[in-house]
Amino acid sequence: MSEHTYQQLISLLEQQHASFQALEHPSAGKSEEVAKIRGTEVGQGAKALVCKIKGNGIKQYVLAVLPADQQANLQKVALALGGTRASLASPDEVTRLTDCVFGAIPPFSFHPELMLVADPSLLQRYPELAFNAGTLEKSIVLKTTDYAKIAQPKLIEFIN
């Protein structure tokens, strides 16, 4: 399914001359497990949540990215974008907007309906970020400054 997303990501990073490393590994469900396999800290993981913002006439899909060792307060995202409530997208919506299964979503949006937001702490804690790259068996470790420059997420504080 998401081999396409992986190729898209690799092409983008190579075009932008990003400093990154692609890894293949056994599928791991939890952030802690995959960090151990990658040889990275859990907090370096970029967790990507697809959510829906509604209210005040707003209907916006958002890819909210935060450090994997933190919990998201999606209500803060909703308020920052002018909405009143936020919920996680359904599995069908996740597939349509990311072409990925839950857990394999990279912290990049390749869909015009999916706005990319990140908590500022994601860009401040570690020199490198690690994330699943479209499949549960492939990861990328990317220089944080390259991520910020290439992805250009809208920065919103939304960690609990």
N, C-alpha and C positions, 0 to 999 in steps of 0.2 A: 504493500500500500504506500508507504511513505519513503520508498527509495527515491522517488521523484523529489521530495522535500530535501533529502540528504544531498542529492546532486545539485539542487538549486542553491543550497547553503554553501557547499564547497566552491561552486562557481563564483558566487558572490564574494566569498572571503578571498579567493585567489585573485579575482579582478581588482579588489581593493587593496591587495598586497598586505593582508592581515597576517599577524603573527599567531599561528594556531597549530594545533596538533589533532589529528583525527585518530580515534581509538576504536577498535572493535573488541567487544567483550560479551560474556554471557549476559542474558537478560536479567535485570535486577529490578524488583518492584519498589523498594524503599530508597529514599535519598541516602541513608546511612550506608546501605549495602553497595550502591553504585559508587559512592565516594571512595569506599575502601578498594573496590575494583580499579577505579581510575587512579588511585593514589593521591586523591585531593581531599581537602577539608569539606565537611558537609556544607558549611557556610559559603563555599565557593560555587556551589551548585546554584544555577539559575532556574528556579521553579516558575513555570509559566501556566497561568490559570486563564481559561477562556470564560469570560463572564458577560452578562447582559446588564446594561444600565438602562433604567426606565424612570419615568416620572417627569413632570414639568414639560411634557411634549417631547421628551428625549427618548430615543430608542437607539442605543449604540452598543455594538459588540466591542469588547475590550480584551486584549491579551495583557494581563497584569503579571509582571515579572518581579520576583523578589528572591532574596537569599533562601535557599532550601531549608535552613535551620530556623526560619521565622514563620509566623502565622499571618495571613492576610486579613485585613479588615476591609472587605469590599464596599462597605457602606461609605468609607472615606473616599474611595474611588468615585462612587456615584455622586457624592456631594461636590467633589472637586470638578466634576464634569457637568455639573448643573442638574443632575438627576436626583431622584429621591430614594431609589432602592437599587440593589444589585443582587444578582443571583448567578450561580454557576450555570454555564450553558449545558444543554443536554448532550449526551454522547453523539447524537446525529448532527447537532450544530457544530460540535467540536470537529467532527470528521469533515463536514462541509467547509468550514472556515480554515482548517489547518492541514487537512489531508493526513492527519496523524491520529494514532490512538492516544488516549489519555496517558500521560506519563512520558510520552516520546516527543512532546511538543517543544521545539526549540524556541528561544526567546526572540524570535524574529517574526514579523508578520509579512506574509506574501499574498494576503487577500485584501482587496480594497475596502471591504466592510469592517475589517478588524483593526481597531486602533491600538497601537503599542504604547503601553505605559510601564514605567519601572519605578520602584522605590529607590530614592537616591542612595540609600545604604548599599545597594547592589554594586554601585560604581565606586564605593569608597573603601571597602574592607580588604579586598585582595587584589594583587596585580593581575590575576588570571581568573576567568570564570569557566565553569565546566557545565555542560548540559547535554541532554540526549539530543541527537541530531536527526529526528524524524522517525527513528526506530528505537526499540528498547535495547538493541544490540550495538548501537553506534553512538559514540560521544565525541564531542569536540571540546578541547581546552583552548580558550581564546584569550588573548591579552585584553584586559578590561577596557583600556583606552581605545582599542580597535573596535570593541563591541559598541561603545558609546558613540564613536564617530560614524560607524557604518549603520547601526540600527536606528540611531537618533530617537530613543524613546522619549515620550513626554514624561517628565519627572513629577510624581505625586507621592507624598508620604502616606503610606497605607498599611504600615505594619502595626499589629496590635501592641 
